[in-house]
Structure formats: structure tokens, C-alpha cells
Amino acid sequence: MGKKKGGDGKAKFSVLDLGKDKVTGESKKKEKSSTKQSSAASAKKGDSGGLSKKQLRKQKQEELAKQQAAKDDYYGFMDLPPSDEDEYGYESEEEREEKVLTAEEERKLKKQAEKDALRKKRKEQEALAASKEARRQAMLSDDSAFDVSYEAPQYSEEVLASVKDIKVNNLTVRAKGKILLENTAVTIAHGRKYGLVGPNGKGKSTLLRLLGKRQIPVPEGIDALLVEQEVVGDKNTALESVVMADVELTSLKAEEQELTAKMENLSTDDKGDDDDAKVASRLNEVYERLNTIGAASADARASKILHGLGFTPAMQGRATNTFSGGWRMRISLARALFIQPTLLMLDEPTNHLDLRAAIWLEEYLMRWKKTLIVVSHDRDFLDSVTTDIIHLHDERLHQYKGNYSTFEEMYEQRRKEANKAYDKYEKQMKAAKASGSRTKQDKVKQNQKQQNKEKKRGKKNKGQDDDSSVGDAPRKWNDYTVQFEFPEPTELNPPLISLMDADFKYPGRDDFGMKNLNLGIDMGSRVAIVGPNGAGKSTLMNLLAGDIEPTAGDSRRSQKLRIGRYAQHFVDVLTLDVTPVHYLLEKFPDSGYRVEQMRAKLGKFGLSGHHHMQPIVKLSGGQKARVVFAAISLSRPHILLLDEPTNHLDMQSVDALADAIETYEGGVVIISHDSRLLSRVCEDEERSEVWIVDDGQLETYDGDFEDYRDELVKEIGEELDEDEDK
């Protein structure tokens, strides 16, 4: 149950006056006895002067304090044994009651102090983590942090302005001595939409940053824009911020106002017709250009983009400095979509979006006419949006024609061919070396070169590019594998969690509340919670977890219930100054696991071995997420409560999570913008539900998740088609 606090949010307590006589012997007892007799006599005589019991008690405490002060002066230098009062507790009933109350308050105070100390420690850890991240970002923003070498086509000045494709050969990128890309090639063709895929931490985001900073050569005629940081909050509204992203439009509108004012002044002053003519001519040029770039419809276009990303009309009129980081990130995305750069680059654009906004962005980018490069862990998103895939693998960039599903088929075929060629080459080289003949070894290498030449001629006919040089020996393609697992929980009688006529309201907030919640979660439940951001999805998750309690109504949980909780701010549950292995050993001392077993568990969840013994504070967001999932698995939960679990995972890990949920015997409640994951979680129609949360109200959707998604896609598609026709 939640713990109630005082109106100021702090535990209220009183300090008990424990001033006691330290005088021993008969003189003290007599003194105490005479004091009691005197008090009794005064009471019998009705000498209280109309004082209440509380006031009398206070008066008595003041008298005892004065007596104590006098004795302290006299006996202060002596080391005396405890008095009978101290040792045996000769206290009045009222004093004993007050002491009991105060002891309870002291326990609360101690508990609060422990919480405060833990909070202080966490803030220190978070500050350290922020400092580390700041240094990392500083390195990324430092051009000298990366050593980039390449070969690029040379164009004449006349041709350069019209070049819309990016072509780079022999590209090598090193960061602090670590090789990210080596002797690879990439071609970005105008009007194509590329999905950049590969395991986390291998250089996808770095590649986008280098293109954005033009450290990888981008022709002058291409305006490249990478959306990676939230807009800085200021007094401008969300709508104004989006329109102001168009620098030319903003400049022309300012010049229009200036020229209009000059015309008014010139019409009242007698300065001749020449000035009038010059100003009027320039004003006409400005009007023509504003008309050409669609200035009259700018606000309407910006508003539609913001609406698609989840901004209500009221939110569009709010100052940007009133929004959270996630909403300011949406504004940055809206600004990029509004100005329509020649090359738009997006790094996990759906991470800050709810399901509806993610589907809107997917539909919007399907209609995108310019060049796009997007990094995403969402398969459905990539399948719908992309025309090509760039796969970062073994420090090389491999390109495939088609969407992500087509890439998967081609990649598997290519992997088998590569490994078969590698095994054959190794076998031939081993035999040649065993013979001791240098000539035979050279012949094996020469044969391989000839085979590479023949393969390169046929690659493009199969819809894939090849960046390997003719002289390359075959490489073995090592698969990146992840295996999430959640053990079978012990059986509990239903319902495991129930809310009955439950309401919830945050203290001091009248603008939001959840009302009349009636629901239950059992071992076999599969629930997808959908709805706009800020509607109450995470609040509902907190109610189910027991982190907060209803302010009205009732909530019940099975006494033996174990919950596996993954929250968006999952870092709050981690101890940042210990290693992942030590964190799990301390958290689960009775698991029976030793260091090597814990390392094996972390490895299954995709955390590489050299990170097992690093302080958690040094890990990336995705690596920390894997530690949390390993901890959830070790807790053997009856129910999984997952709030946006894919935000820090790569494609393979999302698939591994879906696989683990499919075989898991406990209940699952999930919030996610990943349509494919939700479809797999809610695949069993008989035990699956879709809960729609909007404005604090919960409604159960009449249908499965696929039906719900199809409705959203149809509705959004019709809106966008209508906008295009206007």
C-alpha cells in the first residue's frame, strides 16, 4: 500500500522530551514521590486554573526540565549509574503512550532518512552518468575524435551543384583507435529510402553523424539534415518553432515587414520616385518568392505535421519550454519534415512516439519523395518505408535492393554462400600448407581472386552491391545471436491483480485523473495498452505494479505475486557504481548462481563479456536495458509489466524478446509503439486484450490488435491522402 505523507510531502514527527533525572537513591524517589503528591494535591484542590490535560502535561515537563538543568549543573562532572526511572521505566501512562507514538514516528523518520540517503546516492550516480554521457557526446561532436579516410568522385564546379547522389569508396572510420568501418563503400541514390541496420554499438549512429557533419563527403547541392537532438525550449510556441525552421521563409517574412514599413514611410515623405520604385520592386520579388515556397499555407502545413505527431491544437500554441524532452524531440522531428531537406536522416525516430504517432510517421514517410536514411528497430516500419537496406556487418557496409523482409531472405542466402566459400578456402589452404608447397598456396589465392571477379560481375543482377575487393580472402560471417528467457513461474490462483471501481488522482493536479477502473490480470493474460502519450498509460502501469495506490476504490494482489517490471526510466532500479555481475549477485543472493553463471545469463541477453565487469554507469542505454532484463528473468516473475521495452534494443533483441514472451507461462501487460511486437504478444485472440487509455479513461477494444492497427492505418492514410489532394 502507498504511504501517506503530510501536505508538504515530508513525514511529520514530533521530538519527545526525554529529559530524565539521573539522580539515584532514596533522595530521588522521595523527590519524585513528593512531586506526585504535590501534583495530586493541586488537582484535588481544583488548582488547575482551568488548564487542559495537554497544557498540564506541558507544564509538568517544563518543571522537570528546570529541575534537570539544576541537577546537571551539580552532577554534570560525575559518571553516574542509571536511575530507577531510566532502568525500569517508571512513567505515567500518558508518557508511555507518547513515547510509543514517538517511537513509531522515529521509525518513519529513520525510513525517510534512508530513502533520502538512497535518493542522494542515486542523484550522485546519475550525475556521474550524465558526466560520462556528456564526455561521450563531446567526443562525437569533436571532428578530431574520428579518423576518416575515403575515395570520392571528383566533379567540375558546373556539375557539382546538380549532383544528388552520394558515392564513397574505400571508406575507413576509426574512433579513438577503434575501427568502425574499414575499406568499405556506400552509394546513396537520390530519391531512394534506406534502412540502416546492424547490431547496436557498431557504428550506425556514427555513420549518420559523419554524413550530417560532411566528414564523409556530401555534394554541395545536397542539403543533409540529421534529427538527433530535441529542440531547445524557449518562448516560441510549438507551431512557431516548426515554421521558423524554414530559414528562407522566416527571412523573407521579416524582409516583407521591413519593406512594407519603408513603403509607408516613403509614401508620406517627399523623397522622389526612385526610392519608391526600388523598394516596390524588391517587395514584389519577395512576394513572388513567398508565393513560390507556399508561405500562405506554411502554418497549416506545420500544424498538420504536429497533429500527426500527437500535438493537440492547445499544445501547438504552448511555448516550447513547457514541454518535456520527449515532446521537444517530436518538435525537432516536425521541423525536419516541414523543411523537407534533400537528404533526411532519422535515428530511431519512433522511440519518443506513441503507437498512433509512429503509424502516422510510417505513412507520411511512405509518401516521402526525397532521399531518406533511417535507423530503426521496428521491422514493420522498415518494411513499409524503405526501398533499400544498408547492413553494417563486420566493419563493412553491404547494400541490398528491397525492404527489410527482402533483405532478410537475401542476407541468409549470402551468409550461407560466404561461409561455404570460407570453409572451402580454409580447407584448400590447409592442404596447400601441409604440402609445404608455396606454389600451391599461391594457386589457391589466385583461384579465389578469379572467383571474386566473376561474383562481382553478377552481384548487381541479383539486386545487391558488393564492396569487397578482388583480392579479399573469404570471411566467415559470424551470426549475432540473442536469447531472452523468462522461466516458468509457480502457479497462483486468479486474479493475480485486480482493480475494482478504482480512481486515481495526483495530489495538487486537477487536470488529470483516472476513473472507474475495473480490470483483472491472470497468469495467461496478454494485454496491449494503447493510447496517446500523456493519456495515463504509464500511470495505469504504476497502479498495476503497486507503485501507487488508488485514491478511491480497491486494488488487490496475490500475496505471493512476483512482478517483472520494465519501466521507461529503468535506470532508476540499477546500482550504477557496481558491475552487472555484482549487481545481480547482490540482488539475487539466493539464486544459487555464481559469477560464471551470472555472466552466462548476461551473455544470453546480449551483453558482451567485456561489459560484465565494467561499472554499470559506463554502459550504454541498450546495455543497461539488458542488465534489467536479466534481473527480471532471475526474479522468476508471475507477471511481466513492460513499458516501451524496445526503445534501447536492436532488431535481434526485439525478436528475442518476442520469442521469450511467446513461450512464457505468466501474464504480460505491455505498452509499445512496435506494431510487430504487439502483434506477436497478442497473437492468441482468446487470451489477448487491447486496452485503450485516453484522458484517464480505460476502454477495452472490441477486436484483436491487428484489427485496431488496421483501423488506425486506414484513418491516417485517408487523412494524408486528403491533404495531398488539396
C-alpha positions in Angstrom: 0.0 0.0 0.0 1.2 3.5 -0.6 2.4 5.5 2.3 0.6 8.7 3.2 2.6 11.8 3.8 2.0 15.3 5.1 0.8 18.1 2.9 4.4 19.3 2.3 5.4 15.8 1.1 7.6 15.1 4.2 7.0 12.8 7.1 5.6 14.7 10.1 7.1 13.9 13.5 7.5 15.4 17.0 10.5 15.2 19.2 9.9 13.5 22.6 11.4 15.3 25.6 13.4 12.5 27.1 15.0 14.7 29.9 15.1 12.3 32.9 16.6 12.5 36.4 19.9 10.9 36.6 19.9 11.1 40.4 19.8 7.8 42.2 18.9 6.6 45.7 16.2 7.4 48.2 16.5 11.2 47.8 15.4 10.9 44.1 12.5 8.6 44.9 11.3 10.9 47.7 11.6 13.9 45.4 9.6 12.1 42.8 7.1 11.0 45.3 6.7 14.5 46.7 6.3 15.9 43.2 3.5 13.4 42.5 1.8 14.2 45.9 2.1 17.9 45.2 0.5 17.5 41.8 -2.2 15.3 43.2 -3.0 17.8 46.0 -3.1 20.6 43.4 -5.5 18.6 41.3 -7.7 17.8 44.4 -7.9 21.4 45.3 -9.0 22.2 41.7 -5.9 24.3 41.4 -5.5 23.6 37.7 -6.8 27.1 36.8 -8.9 25.5 34.0 -5.9 24.1 32.1 -6.4 21.1 29.8 -4.6 17.8 30.2 -2.2 18.7 27.4 -1.4 22.0 29.0 -0.9 20.4 32.4 1.4 17.8 30.9 3.4 20.6 29.2 3.7 22.5 32.5 4.9 19.4 34.2 7.6 18.8 31.6 8.8 22.3 31.9 9.1 21.9 35.7 11.0 18.6 35.3 13.3 20.3 32.7 14.1 23.1 35.2 14.9 20.5 37.9 17.0 18.5 35.5 19.0 21.6 34.5 19.8 22.3 38.1 21.0 18.8 38.7 23.0 18.7 35.5 24.9 21.7 36.8 25.7 19.9 40.1 26.2 16.3 38.8 27.5 17.1 35.3 31.1 16.2 36.0 30.1 12.7 37.6 29.7 9.4 35.7 26.5 8.2 37.4 24.7 4.9 37.0 21.1 4.9 35.6 18.3 5.9 37.9 15.4 3.6 38.7 13.3 5.6 36.3 15.8 5.1 33.5 16.3 1.4 34.2 12.8 0.3 35.0 10.7 2.9 33.1 8.7 4.5 35.8 6.5 6.6 33.6 2.9 7.7 33.6 0.5 6.1 31.2 0.3 9.3 29.1 4.1 9.4 28.9 4.3 5.8 27.8 1.6 6.4 25.1 3.5 9.5 23.9 6.8 7.5 23.8 5.2 4.7 21.7 3.8 7.3 19.3 7.2 9.0 19.1 9.0 5.6 18.5 6.7 5.0 15.6 7.4 8.4 14.2 11.1 7.9 14.8 10.9 4.7 12.7 9.2 6.6 10.0 11.8 9.3 10.2 14.6 6.7 10.0 12.9 5.1 7.0 12.6 8.5 5.4 16.2 9.3 6.1 17.2 6.0 4.4 15.1 6.9 1.4 16.7 10.4 1.3 20.2 8.9 1.5 19.4 6.4 -1.3 17.9 9.2 -3.4 21.0 11.3 -2.8 23.3 8.4 -3.8 21.2 7.8 -6.9 21.4 11.5 -7.8 25.2 11.4 -7.4 25.3 8.3 -9.7 23.1 9.9 -12.2 25.3 13.0 -12.2 28.3 10.8 -12.8 26.4 9.0 -15.6 25.4 12.4 -17.1 29.0 13.5 -17.0 30.2 10.3 -18.8 27.5 10.8 -21.4 28.5 14.5 -21.8 32.1 13.4 -22.4 30.9 10.8 -24.9 28.7 13.4 -26.8 31.6 15.8 -26.7 33.7 13.2 -28.4 31.0 12.6 -31.0 30.8 16.3 -31.7 34.5 16.7 -31.9 35.6 16.4 -35.5 39.1 15.3 -34.5 37.7 12.4 -32.5 37.2 10.4 -35.7 39.8 9.5 -38.3 38.0 9.2 -41.6 39.6 8.3 -44.9 37.9 7.7 -48.3 37.9 8.0 -52.0 35.1 10.1 -53.6 34.4 11.1 -57.2 35.7 14.5 -58.4 33.2 16.8 -60.1 33.6 20.0 -62.0 32.1 23.1 -60.5 29.4 23.2 -63.2 28.3 19.6 -62.4 28.8 19.7 -58.7 25.7 21.9 -58.0 23.4 19.4 -59.7 24.8 16.2 -58.2 22.2 14.5 -56.0 23.8 11.1 -55.3 26.5 10.3 -52.7 29.2 7.9 -53.7 32.1 6.9 -51.4 34.7 4.1 -51.9 37.4 2.7 -49.6 35.8 4.3 -46.6 37.5 3.7 -43.3 36.4 5.2 -39.9 38.3 5.0 -36.7 37.2 6.4 -33.3 40.0 6.6 -30.6 41.8 3.8 -32.4 38.8 1.5 -32.7 37.8 0.5 -36.2 34.2 1.1 -37.0 34.3 0.8 -40.8 37.2 -0.5 -42.9 37.8 -0.3 -46.7 34.0 -0.3 -47.5 31.9 1.5 -50.0 28.4 3.1 -50.0 26.1 4.7 -52.6 23.1 6.9 -51.6 21.0 7.4 -54.7 18.6 10.4 -54.9 15.0 9.6 -54.1 15.7 6.2 -52.5 14.8 5.4 -48.9 17.4 3.4 -47.0 17.1 1.4 -43.8 20.5 1.3 -42.0 20.6 -1.9 -39.9 23.0 -3.9 -37.8 23.7 -4.7 -34.1 23.8 -1.9 -31.5 27.1 -0.2 -30.9 28.7 -1.0 -34.2 28.6 2.5 -35.8 25.2 3.2 -37.3 24.6 6.4 -35.5 28.2 7.5 -36.1 27.8 7.0 -39.8 24.8 9.3 -39.8 26.6 11.9 -37.8 29.6 11.8 -40.1 27.3 12.4 -43.1 25.5 15.2 -41.2 28.8 16.9 -40.5 30.0 16.2 -44.0 33.1 14.4 -42.7 32.0 11.8 -45.2 31.8 13.8 -48.5 28.3 15.1 -49.4 28.0 17.1 -52.6 27.3 20.8 -52.1 23.9 20.6 -53.9 22.6 18.2 -51.2 21.2 19.8 -48.0 21.6 17.0 -45.4 19.8 17.1 -42.1 20.1 14.6 -39.2 17.5 14.7 -36.5 19.2 13.6 -33.3 18.6 16.3 -30.6 15.5 17.8 -29.1 14.7 21.4 -29.9 15.9 23.9 -27.3 12.9 25.2 -25.3 12.1 28.9 -25.5 9.1 31.2 -25.5 8.1 30.4 -29.1 5.2 28.1 -29.5 5.5 24.6 -31.0 3.8 25.8 -34.2 6.1 28.9 -34.4 9.1 26.8 -33.8 8.3 24.5 -36.7 7.6 27.3 -39.2 10.8 29.1 -38.1 12.8 26.0 -39.1 12.4 27.3 -42.7 15.2 29.9 -42.6 14.3 31.3 -46.1 10.6 31.7 -45.2 11.4 33.3 -41.9 13.9 35.7 -43.5 11.6 36.7 -46.4 8.7 37.4 -44.0 10.9 39.6 -41.9 12.1 41.4 -45.0 8.5 41.8 -46.2 7.6 43.6 -43.0 10.6 45.8 -43.2 9.9 46.8 -46.9 6.2 47.3 -46.2 7.1 49.8 -43.4 9.5 51.6 -45.8 6.8 51.9 -48.4 4.5 53.5 -45.9 7.2 56.0 -44.8 8.2 56.8 -48.4 4.6 57.5 -49.3 4.4 60.1 -46.6 7.8 61.6 -47.2 8.8 63.6 -50.3 11.9 61.7 -51.3 11.3 61.1 -55.0 10.1 58.2 -57.1 13.5 56.4 -57.4 13.4 55.1 -53.8 9.7 54.2 -54.2 10.5 52.2 -57.3 13.4 50.3 -55.7 11.5 49.3 -52.6 8.4 48.4 -54.6 10.5 46.2 -57.0 12.2 44.3 -54.1 8.8 43.9 -52.3 7.3 42.4 -55.5 10.3 40.0 -55.7 9.7 39.0 -52.0 6.0 38.4 -52.7 6.8 36.2 -55.7 9.3 34.1 -53.7 6.9 33.7 -50.7 4.2 32.6 -53.1 6.6 30.1 -54.8 7.6 28.5 -51.5 4.0 28.3 -50.2 4.2 30.9 -47.4 0.5 31.3 -47.2 -0.1 27.7 -46.3 3.0 27.3 -44.0 1.1 27.5 -40.8 -1.4 25.0 -42.0 1.3 22.5 -43.2 3.2 22.8 -39.9 0.0 22.3 -37.9 -0.9 19.1 -39.8 2.6 17.7 -39.1 2.3 18.5 -35.4 -1.2 17.0 -35.3 0.1 13.8 -36.9 2.8 13.6 -34.2 0.3 13.9 -31.4 0.0 17.6 -30.7 -3.5 18.9 -30.0 -4.4 22.5 -31.1 -3.8 23.7 -27.5 -0.4 22.0 -27.4 0.6 23.6 -30.6 0.0 27.0 -29.0 2.2 26.3 -26.0 5.7 27.6 -25.5 8.4 25.0 -26.3 10.0 25.5 -22.9 6.9 24.0 -21.3 7.3 20.6 -23.0 9.3 17.5 -21.7 12.3 16.3 -23.6 10.3 13.6 -25.4 7.8 16.2 -26.8 10.6 18.6 -27.8 12.1 15.7 -29.7 8.8 15.4 -31.6 9.1 19.1 -32.4 12.6 18.6 -33.8 11.2 15.8 -36.0 8.3 18.0 -37.1 10.8 20.8 -38.1 12.7 18.4 -40.2 9.6 17.1 -42.0 8.4 20.7 -42.6 11.6 21.9 -44.3 12.0 18.7 -46.5 15.8 18.5 -46.9 17.3 16.7 -49.9 18.7 14.1 -47.5 16.8 13.4 -44.3 18.5 11.2 -41.7 16.5 9.8 -38.7 18.0 7.8 -35.8 15.3 5.7 -34.1 12.6 8.3 -34.8 9.8 6.2 -33.3 11.4 5.9 -29.8 9.6 9.0 -28.5 6.3 8.3 -30.2 3.1 6.5 -29.2 1.6 3.9 -31.5 -0.7 6.2 -33.4 2.1 8.8 -34.0 4.5 6.0 -35.1 2.0 4.7 -37.6 1.4 8.3 -38.8 5.2 8.8 -39.4 5.3 5.5 -41.2 2.5 6.5 -43.5 4.0 10.0 -44.0 7.4 8.7 -45.0 5.9 6.2 -47.4 4.9 9.3 -49.4 8.3 11.0 -49.0 9.7 12.0 -52.4 13.3 12.8 -51.4 16.3 10.8 -50.1 15.9 9.2 -46.6 18.3 7.2 -44.4 16.6 5.8 -41.2 17.9 3.7 -38.3 15.1 1.7 -36.7 14.5 -1.5 -34.7 10.8 -1.6 -36.0 10.5 -4.3 -38.7 7.0 -3.2 -39.9 8.2 0.4 -40.1 11.2 -0.5 -42.2 9.2 -2.9 -44.4 6.7 -0.1 -45.1 9.1 2.8 -45.6 12.3 1.6 -47.2 13.3 0.8 -50.8 16.9 -0.3 -49.9 18.8 -1.7 -46.9 22.3 -0.9 -45.8 23.6 -3.6 -43.5 26.6 -2.8 -41.2 28.3 -6.1 -40.7 31.9 -7.0 -39.9 33.0 -3.3 -40.4 31.6 -3.3 -43.9 28.5 -1.7 -45.5 26.5 -4.2 -47.6 23.7 -2.9 -49.7 20.5 -4.7 -50.7 17.7 -3.7 -53.0 14.2 -4.1 -51.4 12.7 -3.6 -48.0 13.7 -5.4 -44.7 11.9 -8.6 -45.4 13.6 -8.9 -48.8 17.0 -8.2 -47.1 16.5 -11.0 -44.6 16.0 -13.5 -47.3 19.0 -12.3 -49.3 21.2 -12.0 -46.2 20.6 -15.6 -45.2 21.4 -16.8 -48.7 24.5 -14.6 -48.8 25.6 -15.7 -45.3 25.4 -19.4 -46.3 27.3 -18.7 -49.5 30.0 -16.8 -47.7 30.5 -19.4 -45.0 30.6 -22.2 -47.6 33.3 -20.3 -49.6 35.2 -19.7 -46.4 35.2 -23.3 -45.4 36.3 -24.4 -48.9 39.1 -21.8 -48.9 40.3 -22.8 -45.5 40.3 -26.4 -46.4 42.3 -25.8 -49.6 44.8 -23.5 -47.8 45.3 -26.1 -45.1 46.1 -28.8 -47.6 48.4 -26.4 -49.5 50.3 -25.5 -46.3 50.5 -29.2 -45.3 52.2 -30.0 -48.6 54.9 -27.4 -48.0 54.5 -26.0 -51.5 54.4 -22.2 -51.8 53.2 -22.6 -55.4 50.1 -24.5 -54.3 49.3 -21.8 -51.7 49.6 -19.0 -54.4 47.4 -21.0 -56.8 44.6 -21.2 -54.1 44.8 -17.4 -53.7 44.8 -16.8 -57.4 41.8 -19.0 -57.9 40.0 -17.1 -55.2 40.7 -13.8 -56.9 39.2 -15.1 -60.2 36.1 -16.3 -58.3 35.7 -12.8 -56.7 35.9 -11.2 -60.2 33.1 -13.4 -61.5 31.0 -12.8 -58.4 31.3 -9.0 -58.7 30.0 -9.1 -62.3 26.9 -10.9 -61.2 26.1 -9.1 -58.0 24.1 -6.2 -59.5 21.9 -8.5 -61.4 20.8 -10.0 -58.1 19.9 -6.6 -56.7 22.8 -6.4 -54.3 26.0 -4.4 -54.2 29.4 -5.8 -53.2 32.1 -3.7 -51.6 34.8 -6.5 -51.2 38.0 -6.0 -53.2 39.0 -8.6 -55.8 41.9 -9.8 -53.7 39.9 -10.4 -50.5 40.1 -13.9 -48.9 36.6 -15.2 -47.9 35.4 -14.2 -44.4 33.4 -16.3 -42.0 30.1 -14.5 -41.2 29.5 -14.8 -37.5 25.9 -14.5 -36.6 24.9 -12.1 -33.8 22.5 -14.1 -31.5 20.5 -13.1 -28.5 18.3 -15.4 -26.4 15.9 -13.9 -23.9 14.2 -16.2 -21.5 11.7 -15.9 -18.7 11.4 -19.1 -16.6 8.1 -20.7 -15.9 6.6 -19.2 -12.7 4.9 -21.0 -9.9 1.1 -21.4 -10.2 -1.1 -18.8 -8.4 -4.9 -18.7 -8.2 -6.5 -15.9 -10.2 -6.8 -13.0 -10.2 -3.2 -12.0 -9.6 -4.0 -8.3 -9.8 -7.4 -6.6 -9.8 -8.7 -3.1 -9.7 -12.3 -2.5 -8.6 -14.1 0.8 -9.1 -10.6 2.4 -8.7 -9.9 6.1 -9.2 -6.5 7.8 -9.1 -5.6 11.4 -8.9 -2.2 13.0 -8.4 -2.0 15.4 -5.4 -2.4 19.1 -6.5 -3.4 18.2 -10.1 -6.9 18.8 -11.2 -6.1 18.4 -15.0 -5.6 14.6 -14.9 -7.1 11.6 -13.1 -8.1 8.0 -13.8 -11.6 7.0 -13.1 -13.7 3.9 -12.6 -11.0 1.3 -13.4 -12.3 -2.3 -13.3 -9.8 -4.9 -14.5 -8.0 -8.1 -13.7 -4.8 -9.8 -14.7 -4.2 -13.6 -14.6 -1.4 -15.9 -15.4 -2.4 -16.3 -19.0 -3.3 -12.7 -19.7 -1.9 -10.9 -22.8 -2.7 -7.2 -22.7 -1.6 -4.4 -25.1 -2.2 -0.9 -23.6 -2.5 1.8 -26.3 -3.4 5.4 -26.4 -1.7 8.8 -26.9 1.3 9.9 -24.7 0.2 11.6 -21.5 -3.2 9.9 -21.5 -2.5 7.7 -18.5 -0.8 4.5 -19.8 2.2 4.7 -17.5 0.0 5.7 -14.6 -2.1 2.6 -15.1 1.1 0.5 -15.2 2.2 2.1 -11.9 -1.2 1.2 -10.4 -0.9 -2.4 -11.6 2.7 -2.6 -10.2 1.6 -1.2 -6.8 4.0 1.7 -7.1 0.9 3.9 -6.4 -2.4 3.1 -4.9 -5.9 4.2 -5.9 -7.2 7.3 -4.2 -10.7 5.7 -4.3 -11.9 2.1 -4.9 -9.9 -1.0 -4.3 -6.8 -2.8 -5.6 -5.8 -6.4 -4.7 -2.7 -8.5 -5.5 -1.9 -12.1 -4.7 0.3 -12.2 -1.6 3.0 -14.4 -3.3 2.9 -12.4 -6.6 6.2 -11.5 -8.2 6.2 -8.8 -10.8 8.9 -8.3 -13.5 8.8 -4.6 -14.2 10.5 -2.8 -17.1 9.8 0.9 -16.9 10.9 3.6 -19.4 13.2 5.1 -16.7 14.6 1.6 -15.9 18.0 3.1 -14.9 16.4 4.1 -11.6 16.4 0.4 -10.4 20.1 -0.1 -11.1 23.0 0.5 -8.8 25.3 2.4 -11.1 28.6 2.1 -9.3 28.8 -1.7 -9.4 29.3 -4.1 -12.2 26.4 -6.0 -13.9 27.6 -9.3 -12.4 27.9 -7.9 -8.8 24.5 -6.1 -9.2 22.8 -9.4 -10.0 24.7 -11.4 -7.3 23.7 -8.8 -4.6 20.1 -8.6 -5.9 19.6 -12.4 -6.0 21.8 -13.9 -3.3 19.6 -17.0 -3.0 19.6 -17.7 -6.8 22.4 -20.3 -6.5 24.2 -18.6 -9.3 27.9 -17.9 -9.2 29.9 -15.4 -11.1 30.3 -17.5 -14.3 26.6 -18.4 -14.3 25.7 -14.8 -13.9 28.0 -13.9 -16.8 26.3 -16.7 -18.9 22.9 -15.2 -18.1 24.0 -11.7 -19.2 25.6 -13.1 -22.3 22.2 -14.7 -23.3 20.6 -11.3 -23.0 23.1 -9.9 -25.4 25.6 -8.1 -23.1 29.1 -8.9 -24.4 31.7 -10.3 -22.0 33.9 -7.3 -21.6 31.0 -5.3 -20.2 30.2 -7.8 -17.5 32.8 -6.4 -15.1 32.5 -2.7 -16.0 30.6 -0.4 -13.7 27.0 -0.1 -14.9 27.4 3.7 -15.1 29.8 3.2 -18.1 27.3 1.1 -20.1 25.1 2.5 -22.9 21.3 2.7 -22.6 20.9 -0.6 -24.6 23.5 -2.4 -22.4 21.8 -1.2 -19.2 18.5 -2.5 -20.6 20.0 -5.9 -21.0 21.0 -5.9 -17.3 17.5 -5.1 -16.3 16.0 -7.9 -18.5 18.5 -10.4 -17.0 17.4 -9.2 -13.5 13.7 -9.7 -14.5 14.4 -13.2 -15.6 16.2 -14.1 -12.3 13.2 -12.8 -10.3 11.0 -15.6 -11.8 8.0 -13.3 -12.2 4.4 -14.3 -12.4 3.6 -11.2 -14.5 5.6 -9.0 -16.8 4.8 -5.3 -16.9 6.7 -3.8 -19.9 6.6 -0.1 -20.7 8.2 0.6 -24.1 10.7 -2.3 -23.7 12.1 -1.9 -27.3 13.5 1.7 -27.1 17.1 0.6 -26.4 17.1 -2.8 -28.2 18.3 -3.7 -31.7 16.3 -5.8 -34.1 17.6 -9.2 -33.0 16.9 -8.4 -29.3 13.3 -7.3 -30.1 12.8 -10.6 -31.9 14.4 -12.5 -28.9 12.0 -10.6 -26.5 9.0 -11.6 -28.6 10.2 -15.2 -28.8 10.6 -15.3 -25.0 7.1 -13.9 -24.4 5.5 -16.4 -26.7 6.8 -19.3 -24.6 6.3 -17.5 -21.2 3.6 -19.0 -19.0 2.9 -15.9 -16.9 0.8 -12.8 -17.6 2.1 -10.0 -19.9 0.9 -6.3 -20.0 2.8 -4.2 -22.5 3.0 -0.6 -23.8 4.8 -0.3 -27.1 4.9 1.6 -30.4 6.3 -1.5 -32.1 3.4 -3.0 -34.1 5.2 -6.2 -34.8 6.0 -6.9 -31.2 2.4 -6.1 -30.1 1.0 -8.4 -32.8 3.2 -11.3 -31.6 2.4 -10.7 -27.9 -1.4 -10.6 -28.7 -1.4 -13.4 -31.2 -3.6 -15.6 -29.2 -7.1 -14.0 -29.6 -8.7 -16.0 -26.8 -6.5 -14.6 -24.0 -5.5 -11.3 -25.5 -7.0 -7.8 -24.9 -6.4 -4.3 -26.2 -6.9 -1.6 -23.6 -7.3 1.9 -25.0 -6.4 4.6 -22.5 -7.4 8.2 -23.3 -7.9 11.2 -21.0 -7.8 8.9 -17.9 -10.5 6.6 -19.2 -10.0 2.9 -20.0 -11.9 1.1 -22.7 -11.5 -2.5 -23.9 -11.3 -2.6 -27.7 -13.8 -5.0 -29.4 -11.3 -6.9 -31.6 -7.7 -8.0 -31.6 -4.6 -5.8 -32.0 -4.4 -6.4 -35.8 -7.9 -5.0 -36.2 -7.0 -2.0 -34.0 -3.9 -1.3 -36.1 -5.7 -1.7 -39.4 -8.3 0.9 -38.3 -5.5 3.4 -37.4 -3.7 2.8 -40.7 -6.9 3.4 -42.7 -7.8 6.5 -40.8 -4.4 8.1 -41.0 -4.0 7.1 -44.7 -7.2 8.8 -45.6 -6.1 12.0 -43.7 -2.8 12.1 -45.6 -4.4 11.4 -49.0 -6.9 14.2 -48.4 -4.0 16.6 -47.6 -2.2 15.6 -50.8 -5.3 16.3 -52.9 -5.6 19.9 -51.5 
